[in-house]
Amino acid sequence: MTAVATDERIVTGNRRARTGGDKAVEATSHALLFIWTIIVIVPFLWVVLSSFKTTKEILASPFSLPAHWSFDNYAHAWTDAGIRQFFLNTVIVVGVALVLVMLLGAMCAYVLARFTFPGARFIYYLMLAGLTFPIFLAIVPLFFVLKNIGLINTLPGLIMVYVAFALPFTVFFLYAFFRSLPGDVYEAALIDGAGEWRAFFRIMLPMARPGIAAVAIFNFLGLWNQFLLPVALNTDQSRYVLTQGMASFASQAGYAVDFGALFAAVVITVVPVLIVYVIFQRRLEGSVSRGTFR
C-alpha cells in the first residue's frame, strides 16, 4: 500500500509539473502572438489612417487623425498615378497564371502520386530541386529566353514565368494530397465506365479541394507580391504590375512625393490580399498533410 501511495504521489506530482509547464508555454505563446499582432497591425492601421490625410498633415503630425476624411487620395492614386492600369495588369497576370499553375500542377501531382512509370521519381525530385533554386540566378537566362521568343516586356511572357516559378511548389504541395486519397473511389469510377480524364476531373480533383484551395492561396500571395521577376523582365511602363507601379510612383517625384496618395495606393494593393485570405482562411485549417514518395 505504501508503494502504491508513493507511486500515486509521484504520478500526481508529474501531472502537476506537466500542467504547470503547459500553462507556461501557453502563456508565453499567447504573449508572443500578441506582440507579433501589434507589430503587424499597428503599421497597417497607421498607413490606412495616413491615406486620408494630406502630405502636409502627415509631415506635421504623423499620428493625429485627419482633419477631413476624404477619398481624394484614393481617387488621385487610382487615376492620376496610374494605379488603375497597374491593378488591371496584375489581375490579368496573376489570375491567368494562377489558373494555369493550379491546373498543370494538379495534373502533374496526380500523375506522380497515383501512377508508377519509369522516371516518375526523377521528375518528382526535379520538382523538389526547383524549390531550392534561387530565382535571382535564373533572371539572366529568363531574360534572353523571353527576348528570343518575342515575349519580353509582355504580359503573356510574365504569365509564363509566373507559372514556371510557382509550379514546383504546387506539385510538391498537392502530391501528398493525391497520395492520401482512397484508391477504392478511383477504381469504382473506372468500373462504372469513367475514363482517366473523367475520373481525375470529376472524382479525384474535387476530393483534393482542401489542398487545392490552400496552395491556391499561397500561390496568390506569392505572385501578387512578386517584385524581382517583373522588374527584370517587364520594363514597359504600360505593362507594369502593382509592385512596379508602386516603386515607380514612390520614386518619380523625388522629395515631392504625395504621401497621402502613396499610402492610399498601398492600401489598394494590400486590400485584395486581405479579402482573399479572409474568405479562404478556413481552407487552410487542416489542409497541410505529409506524404512520402514510394
C-alpha positions as CSV (number, residue, x, y, z in Angstrom):
1,M,0.0,0.0,0.0
2,T,2.8,2.4,0.8
3,A,4.5,1.7,-2.5
4,V,1.2,2.3,-4.3
5,A,0.6,5.5,-2.5
6,T,4.1,6.6,-3.3
7,D,3.6,5.9,-6.9
8,E,0.4,7.8,-7.0
9,R,2.0,10.8,-5.4
10,I,4.8,10.7,-8.0
11,V,2.3,10.5,-10.8
12,T,0.3,13.3,-9.4
13,G,3.4,15.4,-9.0
14,N,4.4,14.7,-12.6
15,R,1.0,15.7,-13.8
16,R,1.1,19.0,-11.8
17,A,4.6,19.7,-13.2
18,R,3.4,19.0,-16.8
19,T,0.4,21.1,-16.2
20,G,2.5,24.0,-14.9
21,G,4.8,23.7,-17.9
22,D,2.0,23.6,-20.3
23,K,0.5,26.7,-18.8
24,A,3.8,28.5,-19.0
25,V,4.3,27.5,-22.7
26,E,0.7,28.6,-23.4
27,A,1.1,32.0,-21.7
28,T,4.4,32.6,-23.5
29,S,2.9,31.7,-26.9
30,H,0.0,34.0,-26.4
31,A,2.2,36.8,-25.3
32,L,4.5,36.4,-28.4
33,L,1.4,36.2,-30.7
34,F,0.0,39.3,-29.1
35,I,3.3,41.2,-29.6
36,W,3.5,40.0,-33.2
37,T,-0.1,41.0,-33.8
38,I,0.7,44.5,-32.6
39,I,3.8,44.7,-34.7
40,V,1.8,43.8,-37.8
41,I,-1.5,45.6,-37.3
42,V,-0.3,49.0,-35.9
43,P,1.8,49.9,-39.0
44,F,-1.0,48.9,-41.3
45,L,-3.6,51.0,-39.3
46,W,-1.2,53.9,-39.5
47,V,-1.0,53.5,-43.3
48,V,-4.8,53.4,-43.5
49,L,-5.1,56.5,-41.3
50,S,-2.4,58.4,-43.3
51,S,-4.2,57.6,-46.6
52,F,-7.0,60.0,-45.6
53,K,-4.5,62.8,-44.8
54,T,-2.7,65.3,-46.9
55,T,1.1,65.3,-47.2
56,K,1.3,68.4,-45.0
57,E,-0.7,66.8,-42.3
58,I,1.4,63.6,-42.4
59,L,4.6,65.5,-42.1
60,A,3.3,67.9,-39.4
61,S,1.6,65.3,-37.2
62,P,2.0,61.7,-38.4
63,F,-0.1,60.1,-35.7
64,S,-3.0,62.5,-35.5
65,L,-6.4,62.0,-37.0
66,P,-7.1,63.6,-40.4
67,A,-8.7,67.0,-40.4
68,H,-11.1,65.9,-43.1
69,W,-12.0,62.3,-44.0
70,S,-11.8,62.3,-47.8
71,F,-11.2,59.7,-50.5
72,D,-9.4,62.3,-52.7
73,N,-6.1,60.5,-52.2
74,Y,-7.6,57.2,-53.4
75,A,-9.0,58.9,-56.5
76,H,-5.7,60.6,-57.2
77,A,-3.8,57.3,-56.8
78,W,-6.3,55.3,-58.9
79,T,-6.4,57.7,-61.8
80,D,-3.5,60.2,-61.9
81,A,-0.9,57.9,-60.5
82,G,-1.9,55.0,-62.9
83,I,-2.7,52.5,-60.2
84,R,-5.8,51.5,-62.1
85,Q,-3.7,50.2,-65.1
86,F,-1.2,48.6,-62.8
87,F,-4.0,46.9,-60.8
88,L,-5.6,45.6,-64.1
89,N,-2.3,44.3,-65.3
90,T,-1.7,42.5,-62.0
91,V,-5.2,41.0,-62.0
92,I,-4.7,39.6,-65.6
93,V,-1.2,38.3,-64.9
94,V,-1.9,36.7,-61.5
95,G,-5.4,35.5,-62.5
96,V,-4.3,33.7,-65.7
97,A,-1.1,32.4,-64.1
98,L,-2.9,31.1,-61.1
99,V,-5.4,29.2,-63.2
100,L,-2.7,27.7,-65.3
101,V,-0.4,26.7,-62.5
102,M,-3.2,25.1,-60.5
103,L,-4.4,23.1,-63.5
104,L,-0.9,22.0,-64.6
105,G,0.3,21.5,-61.0
106,A,-2.7,19.4,-60.0
107,M,-2.4,17.2,-63.1
108,C,1.3,16.7,-62.6
109,A,1.0,15.9,-58.9
110,Y,-1.8,13.5,-59.6
111,V,0.2,11.5,-62.2
112,L,3.3,11.4,-59.9
113,A,1.2,10.4,-56.9
114,R,-1.1,7.8,-58.4
115,F,0.8,6.2,-61.2
116,T,4.1,4.2,-61.4
117,F,6.2,4.7,-64.5
118,P,9.9,5.0,-65.4
119,G,11.3,8.4,-64.5
120,A,8.5,9.3,-62.0
121,R,10.9,9.6,-59.1
122,F,13.3,11.6,-61.1
123,I,10.6,14.1,-62.1
124,Y,9.4,14.4,-58.5
125,Y,12.9,15.1,-57.3
126,L,13.4,17.6,-60.2
127,M,10.4,19.5,-58.9
128,L,11.9,19.5,-55.4
129,A,15.1,20.8,-56.8
130,G,13.2,23.7,-58.4
131,L,12.1,24.8,-54.9
132,T,15.8,25.1,-53.8
133,F,17.0,27.0,-56.9
134,P,17.4,30.8,-56.2
135,I,15.2,32.7,-58.5
136,F,17.7,35.5,-59.0
137,L,20.1,33.1,-60.6
138,A,17.6,32.5,-63.4
139,I,16.9,36.2,-64.2
140,V,19.5,36.5,-67.0
141,P,18.7,33.2,-68.7
142,L,14.9,34.0,-68.5
143,F,15.6,37.5,-70.0
144,F,17.3,36.0,-73.0
145,V,14.8,33.2,-73.4
146,L,11.8,35.6,-73.4
147,K,13.7,38.0,-75.7
148,N,14.5,35.3,-78.3
149,I,10.8,34.2,-78.4
150,G,9.5,37.7,-78.5
151,L,7.8,37.7,-75.1
152,I,10.0,40.2,-73.3
153,N,8.1,43.2,-71.9
154,T,4.7,41.4,-72.4
155,L,2.0,40.2,-70.1
156,P,2.0,36.7,-71.7
157,G,5.7,36.4,-71.1
158,L,5.3,37.4,-67.5
159,I,2.4,34.9,-67.1
160,M,4.6,32.1,-68.4
161,V,7.4,32.9,-66.0
162,Y,5.0,33.1,-63.1
163,V,3.6,29.7,-64.0
164,A,7.1,28.2,-64.1
165,F,8.0,29.9,-60.8
166,A,5.0,28.6,-58.9
167,L,4.8,25.1,-60.5
168,P,7.4,23.2,-58.3
169,F,5.7,24.3,-55.0
170,T,2.3,23.5,-56.4
171,V,3.3,19.9,-57.3
172,F,5.1,19.4,-54.1
173,F,2.2,20.6,-52.0
174,L,-0.5,18.7,-53.9
175,Y,1.5,15.5,-54.2
176,A,0.7,14.5,-50.6
177,F,-3.0,15.1,-51.0
178,F,-3.3,12.9,-54.0
179,R,-1.2,10.2,-52.3
180,S,-3.6,10.2,-49.4
181,L,-6.8,9.9,-51.4
182,P,-8.5,6.4,-51.3
183,G,-7.9,4.2,-54.3
184,D,-11.3,2.5,-53.9
185,V,-13.2,5.5,-55.2
186,Y,-10.9,5.8,-58.2
187,E,-11.3,2.1,-59.0
188,A,-15.1,2.3,-58.6
189,A,-15.2,5.2,-61.1
190,L,-13.2,3.1,-63.7
191,I,-15.6,0.1,-63.2
192,D,-18.5,2.4,-63.8
193,G,-17.0,3.4,-67.2
194,A,-15.2,6.6,-66.4
195,G,-12.0,7.2,-68.3
196,E,-8.8,8.6,-66.8
197,W,-9.7,12.2,-67.6
198,R,-13.2,12.0,-66.2
199,A,-12.0,10.2,-63.1
200,F,-9.5,12.9,-62.5
201,F,-11.7,15.9,-63.0
202,R,-15.0,14.5,-61.6
203,I,-13.7,12.3,-58.8
204,M,-10.1,12.9,-57.6
205,L,-9.8,16.6,-58.2
206,P,-12.9,17.5,-56.1
207,M,-11.7,15.2,-53.3
208,A,-8.4,17.2,-53.1
209,R,-10.3,20.5,-52.9
210,P,-8.8,21.5,-49.4
211,G,-5.3,21.1,-50.7
212,I,-6.0,22.9,-53.9
213,A,-7.6,25.8,-52.0
214,A,-4.7,26.1,-49.6
215,V,-2.0,26.0,-52.3
216,A,-4.0,28.5,-54.4
217,I,-3.9,31.0,-51.5
218,F,-0.2,30.6,-51.1
219,N,0.4,31.0,-54.9
220,F,-1.8,34.0,-55.0
221,L,0.1,35.7,-52.2
222,G,3.4,34.9,-53.7
223,L,2.5,36.0,-57.3
224,W,0.6,39.1,-56.2
225,N,3.6,40.4,-54.2
226,Q,6.2,39.3,-56.8
227,F,8.7,42.1,-57.5
228,L,12.0,40.8,-58.8
229,L,10.6,38.9,-61.8
230,P,8.5,41.8,-63.3
231,V,11.3,44.4,-62.6
232,A,13.8,42.3,-64.6
233,L,11.5,41.0,-67.3
234,N,9.0,43.8,-67.8
235,T,10.3,47.3,-68.4
236,D,7.4,48.7,-70.4
237,Q,5.6,51.1,-68.1
238,S,2.3,50.5,-69.7
239,R,2.6,46.8,-68.7
240,Y,3.8,47.4,-65.1
241,V,2.2,45.3,-62.3
242,L,1.3,46.8,-58.9
243,T,4.7,46.2,-57.3
244,Q,6.5,48.0,-60.1
245,G,3.9,50.8,-60.2
246,M,4.2,51.4,-56.5
247,A,8.0,51.6,-56.8
248,S,7.8,54.0,-59.7
249,F,5.1,56.1,-58.0
250,A,7.2,56.4,-54.8
251,S,10.4,57.5,-56.7
252,Q,9.2,59.5,-59.6
253,A,8.8,62.8,-57.7
254,G,11.9,62.7,-55.6
255,Y,11.3,64.7,-52.4
256,A,7.9,65.9,-53.7
257,V,6.1,62.6,-53.1
258,D,2.4,62.9,-52.4
259,F,2.5,60.7,-49.3
260,G,-1.3,60.7,-48.9
261,A,-1.8,59.2,-52.4
262,L,1.1,56.9,-51.9
263,F,-0.4,55.4,-48.7
264,A,-3.8,55.2,-50.5
265,A,-2.1,53.2,-53.2
266,V,-0.5,50.9,-50.6
267,V,-4.0,50.2,-49.2
268,I,-5.4,49.5,-52.6
269,T,-2.5,47.0,-53.1
270,V,-3.0,45.2,-49.8
271,V,-6.8,45.0,-49.6
272,P,-7.3,42.3,-52.3
273,V,-4.8,40.1,-50.5
274,L,-6.6,40.6,-47.2
275,I,-10.0,39.9,-48.8
276,V,-8.8,36.6,-50.4
277,Y,-7.2,35.5,-47.2
278,V,-10.2,36.2,-45.0
279,I,-12.5,34.4,-47.4
280,F,-10.4,31.3,-47.7
281,Q,-8.6,31.2,-44.4
282,R,-10.8,28.2,-43.2
283,R,-9.5,26.2,-46.1
284,L,-6.0,26.4,-44.6
285,E,-7.0,24.7,-41.4
286,G,-6.1,21.0,-41.5
287,S,-5.1,21.2,-45.2
288,V,-1.4,20.6,-44.8
289,S,-0.6,16.9,-44.7
290,R,2.6,15.0,-45.1
291,G,3.4,12.4,-47.7
292,T,6.3,10.3,-48.8
293,F,7.3,9.2,-52.2
294,R,7.2,5.5,-52.8
